[in-house]
């Protein structure tokens, strides 16, 4: 990682030198879930993923992967870039000084993209069959991602959306009795009642598309305790049609945290319920504090999130996953939204380790926290006793 950091600094130095030359010529001035039950019909059919658009990330060399990740480069939270911007080491002759300045705004994205690639290599090394998605969204809704718009089974990670739709339809007092069970314990029966309070599956989808403006998230069916709780155009051949993307989840949290989705009282209530979720893991078998477990305690305690999972003994390996998404609040009060998924891996304990490690390393990069140690003893080593397979 030091090679990457040094190359990044050399890139920035070279860019500034060229900028100085340009300024001399052009006369420019510097500005500077308790248990997620899945019925048999929900795991027998192969899900049909929605069309996706890949997030462009610039190719870059990465160091050999080892079980001990390298130190992170850093960048300030205030640096934003369009996700598809690719900074160039030197300006082309026909580019103006301002165009070159604008390209430097992509440095945050450029170095962060290298980190995403490095995390992907770690995932491949630990859990070769796994697929991953990462979305980091800044308060201005700038998206940085790795496979961020890939359609994924949503599991319980979207229960906060159901709660938001229910809050708008029925108010905080009606939702409050369900909040602890549905959002903190991730109880599926309580989650179904949130859908009912919102007006049903179609009403949840209408709120998701029209209010939250999330195009990649859809609820097909949630038949716990009610086999008729399905979308109006429910397709029985697609029982795993509950879908989302990490980009959608992170955007939801940005808009919720800025108070753009609900009234003030409803926003405060939902944020508090998501703040009351678990901020750490008491044991390797815990599932509801993965995102925040390796963050500094004061950061974790100030952050809000909701995990969703399909675990061993619940589902075939090709459907197992961990999603965790929320808002990470830095000590000085700045913040960003983060959504991370690992799915289809053979080793479920390593999938959860990876999500936790990825969240910590991304936090360290954005917060410029040089003191945090994200790695832990035993990382990357599968322990079959943590999530034993059922007897044949």
LUMFIFI-471810 format. One record per residue (C-alpha): x, y, z; residue in three letters. Coordinates in nm, 2 decimals. Example, Ala and Ser with C-alpha at 12.3 -4.5 7.8 and 13.67 -1.06 7.14 Angstrom:
vexfi xx->1.23	yy->-0.45	zz->0.78	code->ALA
vexfi xx->1.37	yy->-0.11	zz->0.71	code->SER
END
This chain:
vexfi xx->0.00	yy->0.00	zz->0.00	code->UNK
vexfi xx->0.30	yy->0.23	zz->0.06	code->UNK
vexfi xx->0.38	yy->0.20	zz->-0.32	code->UNK
vexfi xx->0.02	yy->0.31	zz->-0.39	code->UNK
vexfi xx->0.04	yy->0.60	zz->-0.15	code->UNK
vexfi xx->0.38	yy->0.71	zz->-0.29	code->UNK
vexfi xx->0.25	yy->0.69	zz->-0.65	code->UNK
vexfi xx->-0.06	yy->0.89	zz->-0.55	code->UNK
vexfi xx->0.16	yy->1.16	zz->-0.39	code->UNK
vexfi xx->0.38	yy->1.17	zz->-0.69	code->UNK
vexfi xx->0.07	yy->1.20	zz->-0.91	code->UNK
vexfi xx->-0.05	yy->1.49	zz->-0.71	code->UNK
vexfi xx->0.29	yy->1.66	zz->-0.70	code->UNK
vexfi xx->0.33	yy->1.63	zz->-1.07	code->UNK
vexfi xx->-0.02	yy->1.77	zz->-1.12	code->UNK
vexfi xx->0.05	yy->2.07	zz->-0.90	code->UNK
vexfi xx->0.38	yy->2.14	zz->-1.09	code->UNK
vexfi xx->0.20	yy->2.13	zz->-1.42	code->UNK
vexfi xx->-0.07	yy->2.35	zz->-1.27	code->UNK
vexfi xx->0.20	yy->2.61	zz->-1.17	code->UNK
vexfi xx->0.33	yy->2.61	zz->-1.53	code->UNK
vexfi xx->-0.02	yy->2.65	zz->-1.66	code->UNK
vexfi xx->-0.09	yy->2.94	zz->-1.42	code->UNK
vexfi xx->0.22	yy->3.11	zz->-1.54	code->UNK
vexfi xx->0.10	yy->3.08	zz->-1.90	code->UNK
vexfi xx->-0.27	yy->3.14	zz->-1.85	code->UNK
vexfi xx->-0.25	yy->3.39	zz->-1.57	code->UNK
vexfi xx->-0.48	yy->3.17	zz->-1.35	code->UNK
vexfi xx->-0.52	yy->3.22	zz->-0.98	code->UNK
vexfi xx->-0.53	yy->2.92	zz->-0.73	code->UNK
vexfi xx->-0.85	yy->2.82	zz->-0.55	code->UNK
vexfi xx->-0.76	yy->2.61	zz->-0.38	code->UNK
vexfi xx->-3.22	yy->-1.01	zz->1.25	code->UNK
vexfi xx->-3.30	yy->-1.23	zz->1.53	code->UNK
vexfi xx->-3.34	yy->-1.53	zz->1.29	code->UNK
vexfi xx->-3.42	yy->-1.48	zz->0.92	code->UNK
vexfi xx->-3.66	yy->-1.75	zz->0.83	code->UNK
vexfi xx->-3.69	yy->-1.83	zz->0.46	code->UNK
vexfi xx->-3.97	yy->-2.06	zz->0.34	code->UNK
vexfi xx->-3.89	yy->-2.34	zz->0.09	code->UNK
vexfi xx->-4.05	yy->-2.15	zz->-0.20	code->UNK
vexfi xx->-3.81	yy->-1.86	zz->-0.13	code->UNK
vexfi xx->-3.50	yy->-2.06	zz->-0.19	code->UNK
vexfi xx->-3.58	yy->-2.31	zz->-0.47	code->UNK
vexfi xx->-3.59	yy->-2.08	zz->-0.77	code->UNK
vexfi xx->-3.30	yy->-1.89	zz->-0.91	code->UNK
vexfi xx->-3.34	yy->-1.51	zz->-0.86	code->UNK
vexfi xx->-3.36	yy->-1.30	zz->-1.18	code->UNK
vexfi xx->-3.13	yy->-1.00	zz->-1.13	code->UNK
vexfi xx->-3.24	yy->-0.67	zz->-1.26	code->UNK
vexfi xx->-3.03	yy->-0.50	zz->-1.53	code->UNK
vexfi xx->-2.74	yy->-0.31	zz->-1.37	code->UNK
vexfi xx->-2.50	yy->-0.04	zz->-1.47	code->UNK
vexfi xx->-2.14	yy->-0.08	zz->-1.35	code->UNK
vexfi xx->-1.97	yy->0.20	zz->-1.16	code->UNK
vexfi xx->-1.67	yy->0.31	zz->-1.36	code->UNK
vexfi xx->-1.35	yy->0.29	zz->-1.16	code->UNK
vexfi xx->-1.00	yy->0.36	zz->-1.31	code->UNK
vexfi xx->-0.77	yy->0.06	zz->-1.34	code->UNK
vexfi xx->-0.47	yy->0.08	zz->-1.12	code->UNK
vexfi xx->-0.19	yy->-0.15	zz->-1.01	code->UNK
vexfi xx->-0.24	yy->-0.31	zz->-0.67	code->UNK
vexfi xx->0.01	yy->-0.48	zz->-0.44	code->UNK
vexfi xx->0.01	yy->-0.86	zz->-0.39	code->UNK
vexfi xx->-0.27	yy->-0.96	zz->-0.15	code->UNK
vexfi xx->-0.17	yy->-1.09	zz->0.19	code->UNK
vexfi xx->-0.38	yy->-1.18	zz->0.49	code->UNK
vexfi xx->-0.26	yy->-0.86	zz->0.65	code->UNK
vexfi xx->-0.39	yy->-0.55	zz->0.46	code->UNK
vexfi xx->-0.15	yy->-0.27	zz->0.40	code->UNK
vexfi xx->-0.18	yy->0.08	zz->0.55	code->UNK
vexfi xx->-0.43	yy->0.31	zz->0.38	code->UNK
vexfi xx->-0.37	yy->0.63	zz->0.20	code->UNK
vexfi xx->-0.59	yy->0.92	zz->0.31	code->UNK
vexfi xx->-0.80	yy->1.19	zz->0.17	code->UNK
vexfi xx->-1.03	yy->1.45	zz->0.32	code->UNK
vexfi xx->-1.41	yy->1.40	zz->0.33	code->UNK
vexfi xx->-1.46	yy->1.73	zz->0.16	code->UNK
vexfi xx->-1.30	yy->1.61	zz->-0.16	code->UNK
vexfi xx->-1.58	yy->1.49	zz->-0.39	code->UNK
vexfi xx->-1.58	yy->1.36	zz->-0.75	code->UNK
vexfi xx->-1.81	yy->1.22	zz->-1.00	code->UNK
vexfi xx->-1.78	yy->0.85	zz->-0.98	code->UNK
vexfi xx->-1.68	yy->0.81	zz->-1.34	code->UNK
vexfi xx->-1.40	yy->1.08	zz->-1.34	code->UNK
vexfi xx->-1.05	yy->0.94	zz->-1.41	code->UNK
vexfi xx->-0.78	yy->1.19	zz->-1.32	code->UNK
vexfi xx->-0.48	yy->1.22	zz->-1.56	code->UNK
vexfi xx->-0.12	yy->1.26	zz->-1.45	code->UNK
vexfi xx->-0.06	yy->1.55	zz->-1.68	code->UNK
vexfi xx->-0.29	yy->1.78	zz->-1.88	code->UNK
vexfi xx->-0.32	yy->1.74	zz->-2.25	code->UNK
vexfi xx->-0.22	yy->2.05	zz->-2.45	code->UNK
vexfi xx->-0.58	yy->2.14	zz->-2.55	code->UNK
vexfi xx->-0.71	yy->2.14	zz->-2.19	code->UNK
vexfi xx->-0.75	yy->2.47	zz->-2.00	code->UNK
vexfi xx->-0.60	yy->2.53	zz->-1.65	code->UNK
vexfi xx->-0.95	yy->2.51	zz->-1.51	code->UNK
vexfi xx->-1.02	yy->2.18	zz->-1.67	code->UNK
vexfi xx->-0.70	yy->2.04	zz->-1.53	code->UNK
vexfi xx->-0.80	yy->2.17	zz->-1.18	code->UNK
vexfi xx->-1.13	yy->2.00	zz->-1.22	code->UNK
vexfi xx->-0.96	yy->1.67	zz->-1.30	code->UNK
vexfi xx->-0.77	yy->1.69	zz->-0.97	code->UNK
vexfi xx->-1.10	yy->1.66	zz->-0.79	code->UNK
vexfi xx->-1.10	yy->1.30	zz->-0.90	code->UNK
vexfi xx->-0.80	yy->1.22	zz->-0.68	code->UNK
vexfi xx->-1.03	yy->1.12	zz->-0.39	code->UNK
vexfi xx->-1.22	yy->0.88	zz->-0.62	code->UNK
vexfi xx->-0.89	yy->0.76	zz->-0.78	code->UNK
vexfi xx->-0.73	yy->0.65	zz->-0.46	code->UNK
vexfi xx->-1.05	yy->0.52	zz->-0.31	code->UNK
vexfi xx->-1.10	yy->0.31	zz->-0.62	code->UNK
vexfi xx->-0.76	yy->0.15	zz->-0.56	code->UNK
vexfi xx->-0.88	yy->0.06	zz->-0.20	code->UNK
vexfi xx->-1.20	yy->-0.10	zz->-0.34	code->UNK
vexfi xx->-0.99	yy->-0.31	zz->-0.57	code->UNK
vexfi xx->-0.76	yy->-0.41	zz->-0.29	code->UNK
vexfi xx->-1.06	yy->-0.51	zz->-0.07	code->UNK
vexfi xx->-1.19	yy->-0.72	zz->-0.37	code->UNK
vexfi xx->-0.86	yy->-0.90	zz->-0.38	code->UNK
vexfi xx->-0.88	yy->-0.98	zz->-0.01	code->UNK
vexfi xx->-1.24	yy->-1.12	zz->-0.06	code->UNK
vexfi xx->-1.12	yy->-1.33	zz->-0.34	code->UNK
vexfi xx->-0.83	yy->-1.47	zz->-0.13	code->UNK
vexfi xx->-1.04	yy->-1.54	zz->0.17	code->UNK
vexfi xx->-1.36	yy->-1.66	zz->0.00	code->UNK
vexfi xx->-1.30	yy->-1.73	zz->-0.36	code->UNK
vexfi xx->-1.66	yy->-1.79	zz->-0.46	code->UNK
vexfi xx->-1.79	yy->-1.47	zz->-0.30	code->UNK
vexfi xx->-1.93	yy->-1.17	zz->-0.48	code->UNK
vexfi xx->-1.91	yy->-0.82	zz->-0.33	code->UNK
vexfi xx->-2.06	yy->-0.48	zz->-0.36	code->UNK
vexfi xx->-1.96	yy->-0.15	zz->-0.20	code->UNK
vexfi xx->-2.12	yy->0.19	zz->-0.21	code->UNK
vexfi xx->-1.99	yy->0.50	zz->-0.03	code->UNK
vexfi xx->-2.21	yy->0.81	zz->-0.07	code->UNK
vexfi xx->-2.10	yy->1.16	zz->0.05	code->UNK
vexfi xx->-2.36	yy->1.41	zz->0.18	code->UNK
vexfi xx->-2.38	yy->1.58	zz->-0.16	code->UNK
vexfi xx->-2.48	yy->1.24	zz->-0.30	code->UNK
vexfi xx->-2.15	yy->1.18	zz->-0.48	code->UNK
vexfi xx->-2.13	yy->0.80	zz->-0.52	code->UNK
vexfi xx->-1.81	yy->0.60	zz->-0.51	code->UNK
vexfi xx->-1.86	yy->0.23	zz->-0.56	code->UNK
vexfi xx->-1.75	yy->-0.12	zz->-0.65	code->UNK
vexfi xx->-2.03	yy->-0.31	zz->-0.82	code->UNK
vexfi xx->-2.25	yy->-0.06	zz->-0.64	code->UNK
vexfi xx->-2.55	yy->-0.09	zz->-0.88	code->UNK
vexfi xx->-2.55	yy->-0.47	zz->-0.90	code->UNK
vexfi xx->-2.90	yy->-0.60	zz->-0.81	code->UNK
vexfi xx->-2.88	yy->-0.81	zz->-0.49	code->UNK
vexfi xx->-3.13	yy->-1.00	zz->-0.27	code->UNK
vexfi xx->-3.22	yy->-0.74	zz->-0.01	code->UNK
vexfi xx->-3.30	yy->-0.96	zz->0.29	code->UNK
vexfi xx->-3.37	yy->-0.75	zz->0.60	code->UNK
vexfi xx->-3.14	yy->-0.46	zz->0.50	code->UNK
vexfi xx->-3.44	yy->-0.28	zz->0.35	code->UNK
vexfi xx->-3.66	yy->-0.29	zz->0.67	code->UNK
vexfi xx->-3.57	yy->0.08	zz->0.74	code->UNK
vexfi xx->-3.74	yy->0.16	zz->0.41	code->UNK
vexfi xx->-4.05	yy->-0.02	zz->0.51	code->UNK
vexfi xx->-4.04	yy->0.17	zz->0.85	code->UNK
vexfi xx->-4.00	yy->0.50	zz->0.66	code->UNK
vexfi xx->-4.30	yy->0.42	zz->0.44	code->UNK
vexfi xx->-4.50	yy->0.32	zz->0.74	code->UNK
vexfi xx->-4.41	yy->0.64	zz->0.93	code->UNK
vexfi xx->-4.53	yy->0.85	zz->0.64	code->UNK
vexfi xx->-4.86	yy->0.65	zz->0.61	code->UNK
vexfi xx->-4.94	yy->0.60	zz->0.98	code->UNK
vexfi xx->-4.72	yy->0.82	zz->1.19	code->UNK
vexfi xx->-4.46	yy->0.76	zz->1.46	code->UNK
vexfi xx->-4.69	yy->0.64	zz->1.74	code->UNK
vexfi xx->-4.83	yy->0.37	zz->1.52	code->UNK
vexfi xx->-4.49	yy->0.25	zz->1.42	code->UNK
vexfi xx->-4.32	yy->0.28	zz->1.75	code->UNK
vexfi xx->-4.45	yy->-0.05	zz->1.90	code->UNK
vexfi xx->-4.30	yy->-0.24	zz->1.61	code->UNK
vexfi xx->-3.97	yy->-0.06	zz->1.58	code->UNK
vexfi xx->-3.76	yy->-0.25	zz->1.84	code->UNK
vexfi xx->-3.86	yy->-0.59	zz->1.70	code->UNK
vexfi xx->-3.84	yy->-0.50	zz->1.33	code->UNK
vexfi xx->-3.53	yy->-0.29	zz->1.33	code->UNK
vexfi xx->-3.32	yy->-0.38	zz->1.63	code->UNK
vexfi xx->-3.41	yy->-0.75	zz->1.66	code->UNK
vexfi xx->-3.48	yy->-0.78	zz->1.29	code->UNK
vexfi xx->-3.79	yy->-0.99	zz->1.35	code->UNK
vexfi xx->-3.96	yy->-1.09	zz->1.03	code->UNK
vexfi xx->-4.32	yy->-1.09	zz->1.16	code->UNK
vexfi xx->-4.28	yy->-0.73	zz->1.29	code->UNK
vexfi xx->-4.13	yy->-0.64	zz->0.95	code->UNK
vexfi xx->-4.44	yy->-0.77	zz->0.78	code->UNK
vexfi xx->-4.66	yy->-0.56	zz->1.00	code->UNK
vexfi xx->-4.45	yy->-0.25	zz->0.90	code->UNK
vexfi xx->-4.54	yy->-0.33	zz->0.54	code->UNK
vexfi xx->-4.91	yy->-0.36	zz->0.64	code->UNK
vexfi xx->-4.90	yy->-0.02	zz->0.82	code->UNK
vexfi xx->-4.75	yy->0.14	zz->0.50	code->UNK
vexfi xx->-5.05	yy->0.02	zz->0.30	code->UNK
vexfi xx->-4.91	yy->-0.31	zz->0.16	code->UNK
vexfi xx->-4.64	yy->-0.42	zz->-0.07	code->UNK
vexfi xx->-4.74	yy->-0.19	zz->-0.36	code->UNK
vexfi xx->-4.75	yy->0.11	zz->-0.13	code->UNK
vexfi xx->-4.40	yy->0.03	zz->0.00	code->UNK
vexfi xx->-4.28	yy->0.01	zz->-0.36	code->UNK
vexfi xx->-4.46	yy->0.34	zz->-0.45	code->UNK
vexfi xx->-4.29	yy->0.51	zz->-0.16	code->UNK
vexfi xx->-3.95	yy->0.37	zz->-0.25	code->UNK
vexfi xx->-3.97	yy->0.49	zz->-0.61	code->UNK
vexfi xx->-4.16	yy->0.82	zz->-0.57	code->UNK
vexfi xx->-4.04	yy->0.95	zz->-0.24	code->UNK
vexfi xx->-3.70	yy->0.79	zz->-0.18	code->UNK
vexfi xx->-3.63	yy->0.79	zz->-0.55	code->UNK
vexfi xx->-3.45	yy->0.46	zz->-0.55	code->UNK
vexfi xx->-3.48	yy->0.28	zz->-0.89	code->UNK
vexfi xx->-3.31	yy->-0.05	zz->-0.80	code->UNK
vexfi xx->-3.51	yy->-0.15	zz->-0.50	code->UNK
vexfi xx->-3.83	yy->-0.36	zz->-0.51	code->UNK
vexfi xx->-4.03	yy->-0.56	zz->-0.26	code->UNK
vexfi xx->-4.19	yy->-0.86	zz->-0.43	code->UNK
vexfi xx->-4.33	yy->-1.05	zz->-0.13	code->UNK
vexfi xx->-4.30	yy->-1.09	zz->0.25	code->UNK
vexfi xx->-4.52	yy->-1.38	zz->0.33	code->UNK
vexfi xx->-4.43	yy->-1.43	zz->0.69	code->UNK
vexfi xx->-4.76	yy->-1.50	zz->0.87	code->UNK
vexfi xx->-4.95	yy->-1.38	zz->0.56	code->UNK
vexfi xx->-4.91	yy->-1.57	zz->0.23	code->UNK
vexfi xx->-5.10	yy->-1.30	zz->0.05	code->UNK
vexfi xx->-4.86	yy->-1.02	zz->0.13	code->UNK
vexfi xx->-4.73	yy->-0.99	zz->-0.23	code->UNK
vexfi xx->-4.70	yy->-0.73	zz->-0.50	code->UNK
vexfi xx->-4.99	yy->-0.68	zz->-0.73	code->UNK
vexfi xx->-4.78	yy->-0.81	zz->-1.02	code->UNK
vexfi xx->-4.62	yy->-1.08	zz->-0.81	code->UNK
vexfi xx->-4.44	yy->-1.35	zz->-1.02	code->UNK
vexfi xx->-4.45	yy->-1.69	zz->-0.85	code->UNK
vexfi xx->-4.15	yy->-1.80	zz->-1.06	code->UNK
vexfi xx->-3.94	yy->-1.52	zz->-0.90	code->UNK
vexfi xx->-3.97	yy->-1.58	zz->-0.52	code->UNK
vexfi xx->-3.64	yy->-1.41	zz->-0.45	code->UNK
vexfi xx->-3.76	yy->-1.09	zz->-0.62	code->UNK
vexfi xx->-3.69	yy->-0.87	zz->-0.31	code->UNK
vexfi xx->-3.40	yy->-0.68	zz->-0.46	code->UNK
vexfi xx->-3.18	yy->-0.37	zz->-0.38	code->UNK
vexfi xx->-2.84	yy->-0.23	zz->-0.47	code->UNK
vexfi xx->-2.57	yy->-0.10	zz->-0.24	code->UNK
vexfi xx->-2.60	yy->0.24	zz->-0.42	code->UNK
vexfi xx->-2.97	yy->0.26	zz->-0.33	code->UNK
vexfi xx->-2.92	yy->0.17	zz->0.03	code->UNK
vexfi xx->-2.64	yy->0.43	zz->0.08	code->UNK
vexfi xx->-2.85	yy->0.69	zz->-0.10	code->UNK
vexfi xx->-3.15	yy->0.61	zz->0.12	code->UNK
vexfi xx->-2.94	yy->0.67	zz->0.43	code->UNK
vexfi xx->-2.80	yy->1.00	zz->0.30	code->UNK
vexfi xx->-3.15	yy->1.13	zz->0.23	code->UNK
vexfi xx->-3.28	yy->1.01	zz->0.56	code->UNK
vexfi xx->-2.99	yy->1.16	zz->0.76	code->UNK
vexfi xx->-3.04	yy->1.50	zz->0.58	code->UNK
vexfi xx->-3.41	yy->1.49	zz->0.67	code->UNK
vexfi xx->-3.53	yy->1.48	zz->0.31	code->UNK
vexfi xx->-3.77	yy->1.19	zz->0.32	code->UNK
vexfi xx->-4.00	yy->1.24	zz->0.62	code->UNK
vexfi xx->-4.13	yy->1.50	zz->0.86	code->UNK
vexfi xx->-3.90	yy->1.61	zz->1.14	code->UNK
vexfi xx->-4.06	yy->1.39	zz->1.41	code->UNK
vexfi xx->-4.07	yy->1.08	zz->1.19	code->UNK
vexfi xx->-3.71	yy->1.14	zz->1.08	code->UNK
vexfi xx->-3.59	yy->1.18	zz->1.44	code->UNK
vexfi xx->-3.78	yy->0.86	zz->1.54	code->UNK
vexfi xx->-3.63	yy->0.65	zz->1.26	code->UNK
vexfi xx->-3.28	yy->0.78	zz->1.31	code->UNK
vexfi xx->-3.30	yy->0.70	zz->1.68	code->UNK
vexfi xx->-3.42	yy->0.34	zz->1.62	code->UNK
vexfi xx->-3.14	yy->0.29	zz->1.38	code->UNK
vexfi xx->-2.90	yy->0.44	zz->1.63	code->UNK
vexfi xx->-3.02	yy->0.18	zz->1.89	code->UNK
vexfi xx->-2.91	yy->-0.11	zz->1.67	code->UNK
vexfi xx->-2.60	yy->-0.31	zz->1.78	code->UNK
vexfi xx->-2.27	yy->-0.13	zz->1.74	code->UNK
vexfi xx->-2.04	yy->-0.43	zz->1.79	code->UNK
vexfi xx->-2.03	yy->-0.81	zz->1.79	code->UNK
vexfi xx->-2.04	yy->-1.00	zz->2.12	code->UNK
vexfi xx->-1.94	yy->-1.32	zz->1.95	code->UNK
vexfi xx->-1.83	yy->-1.45	zz->1.60	code->UNK
vexfi xx->-2.19	yy->-1.58	zz->1.55	code->UNK
vexfi xx->-2.34	yy->-1.23	zz->1.60	code->UNK
vexfi xx->-2.48	yy->-1.08	zz->1.28	code->UNK
vexfi xx->-2.63	yy->-0.74	zz->1.36	code->UNK
vexfi xx->-2.32	yy->-0.53	zz->1.44	code->UNK
vexfi xx->-2.09	yy->-0.62	zz->1.15	code->UNK
vexfi xx->-2.06	yy->-0.27	zz->0.99	code->UNK
vexfi xx->-1.95	yy->-0.09	zz->1.30	code->UNK
vexfi xx->-1.77	yy->-0.36	zz->1.49	code->UNK
vexfi xx->-1.41	yy->-0.25	zz->1.40	code->UNK
vexfi xx->-1.47	yy->0.13	zz->1.41	code->UNK
vexfi xx->-1.35	yy->0.34	zz->1.70	code->UNK
vexfi xx->-1.61	yy->0.30	zz->1.99	code->UNK
vexfi xx->-1.70	yy->0.67	zz->1.98	code->UNK
vexfi xx->-1.76	yy->0.65	zz->1.61	code->UNK
vexfi xx->-1.97	yy->0.34	zz->1.63	code->UNK
vexfi xx->-2.18	yy->0.47	zz->1.91	code->UNK
vexfi xx->-2.27	yy->0.78	zz->1.70	code->UNK
vexfi xx->-2.35	yy->0.59	zz->1.38	code->UNK
vexfi xx->-2.67	yy->0.43	zz->1.27	code->UNK
vexfi xx->-2.72	yy->0.12	zz->1.06	code->UNK
vexfi xx->-2.93	yy->-0.19	zz->0.98	code->UNK
vexfi xx->-2.79	yy->-0.53	zz->0.87	code->UNK
vexfi xx->-2.96	yy->-0.80	zz->0.66	code->UNK
vexfi xx->-2.85	yy->-1.15	zz->0.63	code->UNK
vexfi xx->-2.92	yy->-1.50	zz->0.48	code->UNK
vexfi xx->-2.71	yy->-1.73	zz->0.70	code->UNK
vexfi xx->-2.62	yy->-2.10	zz->0.69	code->UNK
vexfi xx->-2.89	yy->-2.34	zz->0.79	code->UNK
vexfi xx->-3.13	yy->-2.09	zz->0.63	code->UNK
vexfi xx->-3.04	yy->-2.10	zz->0.27	code->UNK
vexfi xx->-2.83	yy->-2.28	zz->0.01	code->UNK
vexfi xx->-2.47	yy->-2.14	zz->-0.02	code->UNK
vexfi xx->-2.56	yy->-1.95	zz->-0.34	code->UNK
vexfi xx->-2.80	yy->-1.73	zz->-0.15	code->UNK
vexfi xx->-2.61	yy->-1.67	zz->0.17	code->UNK
vexfi xx->-2.51	yy->-1.32	zz->0.23	code->UNK
vexfi xx->-2.43	yy->-1.03	zz->0.47	code->UNK
vexfi xx->-2.54	yy->-0.68	zz->0.39	code->UNK
vexfi xx->-2.49	yy->-0.39	zz->0.63	code->UNK
vexfi xx->-2.56	yy->-0.03	zz->0.55	code->UNK
vexfi xx->-2.59	yy->0.30	zz->0.74	code->UNK
vexfi xx->-2.44	yy->0.64	zz->0.83	code->UNK
vexfi xx->-2.09	yy->0.66	zz->0.98	code->UNK
vexfi xx->-2.05	yy->0.98	zz->1.18	code->UNK
vexfi xx->-1.69	yy->1.10	zz->1.23	code->UNK
vexfi xx->-1.58	yy->1.25	zz->1.56	code->UNK
vexfi xx->-1.59	yy->1.61	zz->1.43	code->UNK
vexfi xx->-1.94	yy->1.57	zz->1.30	code->UNK
vexfi xx->-1.89	yy->1.51	zz->0.93	code->UNK
vexfi xx->-2.04	yy->1.19	zz->0.80	code->UNK
vexfi xx->-2.09	yy->0.96	zz->0.50	code->UNK
vexfi xx->-2.32	yy->0.67	zz->0.41	code->UNK
vexfi xx->-2.18	yy->0.32	zz->0.35	code->UNK
vexfi xx->-2.34	yy->0.00	zz->0.22	code->UNK
vexfi xx->-2.13	yy->-0.33	zz->0.19	code->UNK
vexfi xx->-2.23	yy->-0.68	zz->0.08	code->UNK
vexfi xx->-2.06	yy->-1.01	zz->0.06	code->UNK
vexfi xx->-2.27	yy->-1.29	zz->-0.10	code->UNK
vexfi xx->-2.24	yy->-1.65	zz->-0.24	code->UNK
vexfi xx->-1.92	yy->-1.73	zz->-0.05	code->UNK
vexfi xx->-1.85	yy->-2.08	zz->0.08	code->UNK
vexfi xx->-1.73	yy->-1.95	zz->0.42	code->UNK
vexfi xx->-1.99	yy->-1.74	zz->0.59	code->UNK
vexfi xx->-1.77	yy->-1.65	zz->0.89	code->UNK
vexfi xx->-1.52	yy->-1.50	zz->0.64	code->UNK
vexfi xx->-1.79	yy->-1.31	zz->0.46	code->UNK
vexfi xx->-1.88	yy->-1.14	zz->0.78	code->UNK
vexfi xx->-1.52	yy->-1.07	zz->0.87	code->UNK
vexfi xx->-1.46	yy->-0.92	zz->0.53	code->UNK
vexfi xx->-1.76	yy->-0.68	zz->0.55	code->UNK
vexfi xx->-1.64	yy->-0.56	zz->0.89	code->UNK
vexfi xx->-1.28	yy->-0.52	zz->0.77	code->UNK
vexfi xx->-1.39	yy->-0.33	zz->0.46	code->UNK
vexfi xx->-1.60	yy->-0.09	zz->0.66	code->UNK
vexfi xx->-1.31	yy->-0.02	zz->0.89	code->UNK
vexfi xx->-1.06	yy->0.04	zz->0.61	code->UNK
vexfi xx->-1.30	yy->0.27	zz->0.43	code->UNK
vexfi xx->-1.36	yy->0.47	zz->0.75	code->UNK
vexfi xx->-0.99	yy->0.50	zz->0.81	code->UNK
vexfi xx->-0.94	yy->0.63	zz->0.45	code->UNK
vexfi xx->-1.22	yy->0.89	zz->0.47	code->UNK
vexfi xx->-1.15	yy->1.00	zz->0.83	code->UNK
vexfi xx->-0.77	yy->1.01	zz->0.78	code->UNK
vexfi xx->-0.74	yy->0.79	zz->1.09	code->UNK
vexfi xx->-0.38	yy->0.67	zz->1.08	code->UNK
vexfi xx->-0.39	yy->0.52	zz->1.43	code->UNK
vexfi xx->-0.67	yy->0.26	zz->1.38	code->UNK
vexfi xx->-0.58	yy->-0.10	zz->1.33	code->UNK
vexfi xx->-0.85	yy->-0.27	zz->1.13	code->UNK
vexfi xx->-0.70	yy->-0.61	zz->1.11	code->UNK
vexfi xx->-0.75	yy->-0.88	zz->1.37	code->UNK
vexfi xx->-0.59	yy->-1.21	zz->1.46	code->UNK
vexfi xx->-0.75	yy->-1.49	zz->1.27	code->UNK
vexfi xx->-0.87	yy->-1.28	zz->0.98	code->UNK
vexfi xx->-0.90	yy->-1.49	zz->0.67	code->UNK
vexfi xx->-0.89	yy->-1.82	zz->0.85	code->UNK
vexfi xx->-1.21	yy->-2.02	zz->0.82	code->UNK
vexfi xx->-1.35	yy->-2.17	zz->1.15	code->UNK
vexfi xx->-1.61	yy->-2.44	zz->1.07	code->UNK
vexfi xx->-1.73	yy->-2.43	zz->1.43	code->UNK
vexfi xx->-1.86	yy->-2.08	zz->1.40	code->UNK
vexfi xx->-2.13	yy->-2.17	zz->1.14	code->UNK
vexfi xx->-2.14	yy->-2.55	zz->1.12	code->UNK
vexfi xx->-2.32	yy->-2.70	zz->0.83	code->UNK
vexfi xx->-2.63	yy->-2.91	zz->0.91	code->UNK
vexfi xx->-2.57	yy->-3.29	zz->0.93	code->UNK
vexfi xx->-2.64	yy->-3.47	zz->0.61	code->UNK
END
